Amino acid sequence: MNTLQKSLIALAAGSLLSVGAQAAVFGNGYTGQPYVGVKVGQIDPKPNTGDLDKATAYGVYAGYNFDPNFGAEVEYLGSDDSDYSHTQNGITKTGEGDAKTYGAYGTYRYYVPNANGLYAKGKLGIAKTDISASASKIAGVEVSKTSTDESSTGLAGGVGIGFAPSQNLGIEAEYSKIGDKADLVSVGAHLKF
């Protein structure tokens, strides 16, 4: 991820968090609520060339709930290295690769009545996925390198369930489809301010 991309994510997260200082009081007395969190999961990247195995992904996210149901969220995830293979002219080379994603979403949470903090979550937005992989071995012997560096920005979304054991804590399990480049299953926890 280059410096501009990191700066844009930091700016978006900072903007969302600063909204809390200027939140308007809604008719029901809700003043809005910023949050930050971490997540871990399994990402299944889909490069255009070759095959990249599923990998463990780690990430951070930040958001702002405008009211109890609607909000906005930004996130960044990066993966561990995973096995990569590329077959060309009947010859398969092996190596490693990784994936990174970041995005901005609108969110909706539906709190189940009389369920003490249980809710369903949906999100829809735009995300970018970067996949980088290289293969340079045939049967363990070094050969000429084959590599791929792919980047794709597109529509992304997810569905999940969550539980708020207290007013300031949330735990969520989620499935996300990040354009046509990756699927993600994750578990996260966030702290509300």
N, C-alpha and C positions, 0 to 999 in steps of 0.2 A: 504494500500500500504506500503510495507516495505521500509527500508532505502535504500537498493540497487536499487530498482525500482525508487525511487525518485531521487537518484544520477544519474542514467542512463538518465532519462528525462532531468535533469538539464544539464548534460554533452552534450546531443544531442542539446538542445536549445542553449547553449553557443557556441557550435561548429558552428551551422548554423549562429548565429549572428556575430561571429568573421570572417566569410568568407568575410563580407563586407569590412573589412580593407585590404584585399588582393585581391579584385576582379580584374579580368583582363578586359580590355576594349575590347568589342566585335567589329566586323567589322562595325556595325551600330552605334557605339558610346555608346551603353548601357553598363553600368558598373556593373550591378547587384544591387539588393535592398533587404535588410533584413526588416522584419516586425514582430510585435507582436500584439496580439489581445485577445479579450475576446468573449465568446459566451454563449448563453443561449438557452435552447430548451427542448424538451420532449423526454425522452428515454423510450424505450419499452424493458425491459430485459426479457430474456427467459431462466429461470433456468431449469435444467433437472428434478428436483423434485419440485412439487408445482407450484403455480401461483403467480407472482409478478406483481402488477399493474404498469401502466405507471407512471413516476415520472418526476419532473422538474430536469434538469441537468444544471450545471454551469461548465464552463471550461475556460482554457487559451490555446493559441496556439502561435507558433512562426514559421517563415519560411524565406526562401530566394528565391527570383526570380533571376534565372541565366540569363534570358533574359525576354522580355515582356510576353512570353508564358509559358516557362517551369520553374519549381521550385521544392522545397522540403519543407515539413512542418511536425512539430511534434505537438501533442496536448494531453491534459489531461482533462477529464471530470469526475465529481462526481455527484451523484444524491441525492436528498432529500430522506428521508425514505418514503416508500409507503407500502400499505397493501399487506400482504403475506398470502396465505392459502395453507394448505397441507392436502390432503385427503388420509387416509389409513384405509383399512377395513371398509369403509363406514362412518368413523368419520372424520369430518373436523375441523382442528385446525387453528386458525388465529394468526397473529402477524405482524411483520414489517420486511422490508429488504431494501437494497440499492444496487446500481451498480456503478462501477468505470471503466473507459476505458482510455487507452492511446495508442498512435500509432505513426507511422512514415509513411509518404506518399510522393510519387512523385505527382506533381500537373501540370495541364495544364489549361491555361486560353485562351479562344478565344474571342477577342474583336470584337464586332459587328461593322462593318464599318459604319461610319457616325451616330453613336448612342451616342456620347459624354460620354464615360466611361462605357457603358453597356457591360457586358461580361458573358459568360458561363464558368463554372468551372467543371473540373473533377479531381478526385484524386484516387489513387490506392496505397495500401501498406499493412502493417502488423499492427494489433492492438491486444491488450490484454484486455480482459474483466474479471473483478472480480465481482462476485455476492455473497452477504452475506445476509442470511435471517433466521429468527427463528419464530416459531409459538408455543405458549404455553397457548392458551385460547380456551375453548369450551363454547360458549354462555356466554362469559365474565368471566368464572370461570377459575382460573389458574390450569393447569394440567402439565404433564411431557412435557418437551421441545423437539420439533423437529426442527432441523436446517440444513441448507445447506450452504456450502462455496465452491463455484465453481470458477474455473479459466480456461480460454480458450484463446489461441493465434491462430490467423489465418488471412487469407486474408480479407482485408477490403477495402471499397471504397465508393465514394460518388459522387453526381452530384448536381449542384446548379447554381444559377445566382448571379451576383454581380454588383455593381455599384461603380465607383470611382469618387466621386464628385470633388476631387482634386488629384494632383499627389501624395500626401502623406496619403491619407485616402481611405479605402475600406470598403464597407458594403456588406455582403453576406448572402444569405438564402440557406440552404443546406439540402439534405437528404443523410444519410449515413447508410450503412449496415455494421455492425461490426461483421464479421464472422457469426456464426449461433446463437450468444448469445444476440444480441441487434440491434434494429433499432433506429435511431436518426434523429429528425427533429430539425434544429437549425437556429438561426440568430446570426450573429457575426459582429464585427467591428474590423478593424486592422489599425494600424498606421505604415507607411513605413518610413524608415530612409534614 
